[in-house]
Structures are given as structure tokens and as C-alpha cells.
């Protein structure tokens, strides 16, 4: 296990974070960051779902079967790439939050 040295100035800031130990406080900070990123990602996913009136899985199926209107337009291709990336990020963040809650290592 690696030892982490925390500067005194950071230790002072950690006094204001809920938790009994430094480890508890760091886990709380990590979880808070993951939750914020997850919330932001979910909001961006919702924008695409609203725009196309589909969940990404449905959009991807339509894309792969050439049902997607204007599939080769710049905007649609760009949206597909961004949306796919957001969908992957969403799954990753969710797995990281589960790992933290289950006490597994990140």
C-alpha cells in the first residue's frame, strides 16, 4: 500500500469535511466528485434523448440498421460520437460509485 503525505494546509481544509478519519473524508470527497460528474453526464444524456426522442441504445440500433434519418450528416454523426462517449462515461461513473459504496478499490 502506498503512503500519502498530506500537506498541513490540506489537513486543515479536511477539518471541514464530514467524516471521522482522513480516509472517511477522502472517500466522501471522491464520492461527491463522482456524483457531481454523474449528474452532469446524466443531464447531457437527457439532452440527446430529448433531441432524438430515444435512449442511446435505441438510437444505436437505428443507426446500425440505417433507420436513422440524416445518418451521415455532420450534426448527426457528431451527436452519435458525443452521445456514445457520454453513455460510456455514465456506465463508468456508475461502476466507480458502486465500487466506492461497496468498499472496493477505485
Secondary structure, 3 states (H helix, E strand, C coil): CCCCCCCHHHHHHHCCCCCCCHHHHHHHHHHHHHHHHHHHHHHHHHHHHHHHCCCHHHHHHHHHCCCCCCCCCHHHHHHHHHHHHHHHHHHHHHHHHHHHHCCCCC
